[in-house]
């Protein structure tokens, strides 16, 4: 992955925090290492098995009690089928204010920049994209809650622009 791809979103996050004059109130970070095993790597009749190590990193900065800047990254490192090795990264800005007597009404707005990079054999799957997630949650009584929202996601595939896609998914 070209690190310059995430430079603009990262600069925007820093500029937003600086302009707002806020300092991080909460800093979170976690690392993980997972393991995957499959007996059918390519989902074909040949049924080739493989093991993968999946390291990951998550980090976040919480500001003003209702908005955060987050990073998520992970890789899949296969033992036998090294051509399947890939890594993905997401940089996200989330605003999630709540109001009402007990904070029973919430608004969620999240903007993310994401990328997926594979080895040359699967370069047609490499993409950079953006995602907007919105939701409103209402809880008029302790025993009932309602949520409505939508996700809008655009992905640009470097080596296969004909596969570029815009997905819109409303939900309630």
Secondary structure, DSSP 8 states (H G I E B T S, - for coil): --GGGGHHHHHHHHHHHHHHT---SEEEEEEEEEEEEES-TTSSTT---EEEEEEEEEEEEEETTTEEEEEEEEEEEESS-GGG-EEEEEEEEEE--EESTTS-EEEEEEEEEEEEEE-GGGGGG-EEEEEEEEEEEEEEETTEEEEEEEEEEEEEESS-GGG-EEEEEEE-
